[in-house]
Amino acid sequence: MGKKKLSRFRELESFDRVFQPSFEEVFKRDHYLKGLWCREVFGNDRALILELGCGKGEYTVGLARKYPGKNYMGLDIKGARIWTGAKAAQEEDLANVAFLRTRIDFVNSLFARDEIDEIWITFPDPQEKKKRQKKRLPGAHFLNRYREFLKDGGRIHLKTDNLQLYKDTLELLRYNDLEVEQESTDVYSEGWNDERVSIQTYYEKGFLTEGTKINYLCFRLPAGTKIRELPDESA
């Protein structure tokens, strides 16, 4: 491991609002802050917005800057990436930002029922191989897991450069009769006036430079109804 990466890992440990639970703290057991993030970490009862697979944390920090009246948390397993957003939040003294370094597989050990108001999924791995599609963050498997901690009817935002992931997700939502509030296959050419969607990450800027169009979905996830997988047409 390079010196730069090691230095960032050490610095992460010094940041006030970066949490790095061990495997033992979250494997088949509840984290000690489950259900208590707003009260114990942010010191308020405001809405808590979660970004999954937050990478460098640019979206988490960008949203926190624009909406200081809400709490934001970014989750990712890559500490060297999280460092970028955590460093910015620390230097800017953004009291409404926190980061979690852990695997998304453990997300249900971290958040209690109705604890999360909204979820953002920005530029996730599209998991294009058939055998890996159940690992898609906006897929049925994970949507059913999010239902356990997202408030009833809470919004999920998907922003992706991958058109097929966008189309597959939209098909899944329609198959399950989920409410789609916004859909776009080119958010920057449709004259949108939504500050949330206009935030651009390092990787997104690269996609745009290459001429890649950015897709966006905003939908609501109700409690109580299991999300069904799309029928396997190859079966």
C-alpha positions, 0 to 999 in steps of 0.5 A: 500500500502506498504512503499516500493511501496509508496517510489518508487512512490515518487521517480518516481516524482523526476526523470527527464524523467518519465511522469505520465499524469493524466486521464484528460490529456489524456482521449479523448484529446491530451497530451501537448507533443504529437508530441514533445517528441524528441524535448522537452524531448530528445532535438534532432530529432533522431528515437524514439523507444517505448516499450509497457507494459515495466514492469520493463523497462529492455528492454527499458534501455537495448536497450538505452545502446546498441544504444545511437544514438536513443531515447527510451521510455517505457510505463506501468501503474505499477509505482512500476515496471517502477521505476526499469528501471527509477532508472537505467536510472537516475543513469547511466545518460542515456539521451536517455531514458524516461518512461510514466506511463499510460494505453496503452488505451491512447497511441493515445493521446500521440503520433502523426502521424509518431512520432514512428519509431519502437515498441517493445512488450515484454512478454505481457499478452497473453489474452488467454480467447476468450472474451479478445483476442481483448485486445492483444497488437499484435492483430488487434485492437491495430495494427490499433491504432499503425498505427496512430503514427508508421511510414509507414512500421515501425517495430514491435517486439514481444517477448513472452514465449507464443507459442499460442500468437506467432502462433496467431499473425503470422496467423494474419500477414499472413492473412493480407499479412503483411511483416514478417522479422524474425520469431522464436520459439526458439531464443536462439537455432538458432544461431542468432546474433542480440543484440536487441533480446538477451536482457533478462528481469527478467521474461525472465530469469525465463522462460529460467531457467524453460526450456521455449522457447522464441518466436520472431516476427519482422514485418512491419506495413504499413499505410493506410490499415486496419488490419482485424481480423481473421475470427471467426471459432466458428461463 
